[in-house]
Amino acid sequence: MNHKAGFVNIIGNPNVGKSTLMNAFVGEKLSIITSKAQTTRHRILGIVNGDDFQMVLSDTPGIIKPAYELQESMMGFVKSAFEDADVLIYMVEIGEQALKDEAFFNKIKASKIPVLLLLNKIDKSDQAQLESQVQEWTSKVPNAEIYPISALEGFNVKEVFNRIIDLLPDSPPFYPKDQLTDKPERFFINETIREKILMHYKKEIPYAVEVDTEEFFEEENIIRVRSVIMVERETQKGIIIGHKGSALKRVGMEARKDLEAFFGKQIHIELYVKVNKNWRSNANQLKRFGYNN
């Protein structure tokens, strides 16, 4: 039997719906989603298996002009997505003009591999605006197939999924057929806790945070976790903890609820907050947290 397999990499500006799309394709919440820019920091693989295909999806950080070393590393993940893609998904939203980085935009236009340009959030537009946008993107990226979609509402998502399968090259699978992602359990614990911080804290706080799960013990009916929230300054530590620990407790409760749904068993989380000065600009610290690899 013929089998198809390939790497399908999703790129675009921050907050255009890349993570929502990948989660919709995979059927699991692998990438965290918030309304804040730069929610995704890593390149996250989601693997979709069928009898005769394996689609290896890659969610990447939103494209920005980097201001410090962490962001440089994030853009390194985006660059790598160009290098191994069999199908490239360029995701934009209604009203958007172009990528924030012209060099990446030119790479898309010069791509020799199939490019699907997904015009997302069409539920927020009318027919006239949609037609105008399709025409505009057709002229800007003539090598792309354009699909209007709503990743959140599921509109046209199945059609795009089927088109991707058509475009996959003939190949045996790259990963075991029962594998869902390339990331370990601790990664999803870290990301789920970080998502709650992005949701509940303002200004610089969420961007100064990294989460490190130091202990992970899985028993038959329960997973016991000890995670440390890293911040850059003492004042940030106080804000994360909140009055009598109330803010930190909320983060733990909400993360536990999501993780119990993800792992399908009871979760016990212990959360601690530590100061790790200027970790976003420290090459050794970034490597420790899985950046700059």
HELIX and SHEET records of a PDB file:
HELIX    1   1 LYS A   18  VAL A   26  1                                   9    
HELIX    2   2 GLU A   69  GLU A   83  1                                  15    
HELIX    3   3 GLU A  102  LYS A  109  1                                   8    
HELIX    4   4 ILE A  122  LYS A  124  5                                   3    
HELIX    5   5 GLN A  127  LYS A  140  1                                  14    
HELIX    6   6 VAL A  157  LEU A  167  1                                  11    
HELIX    7   7 GLU A  185  HIS A  200  1                                  16    
HELIX    8   8 ILE A  205  ALA A  208  5                                   4    
HELIX    9   9 GLU A  234  ILE A  241  1                                   8    
HELIX   10  10 HIS A  243  GLY A  245  5                                   3    
HELIX   11  11 SER A  246  PHE A  263  1                                  18    
HELIX   12  12 TRP A  279  SER A  281  5                                   3    
HELIX   13  13 ALA A  283  ARG A  288  1                                   6    
SHEET    1   A 6 ILE A  44  GLY A  50  0                                        
SHEET    2   A 6 PHE A  53  ASP A  59 -1                                        
SHEET    3   A 6 LYS A   4  GLY A  12  1                                        
SHEET    4   A 6 VAL A  87  GLU A  93  1                                        
SHEET    5   A 6 VAL A 115  ASN A 120  1                                        
SHEET    6   A 6 ALA A 144  PRO A 148  1                                        
SHEET    1   B 3 GLU A 210  GLU A 218  0                                        
SHEET    2   B 3 ILE A 222  VAL A 231 -1                                        
SHEET    3   B 3 GLN A 266  VAL A 275  1                                        
END                                                                             
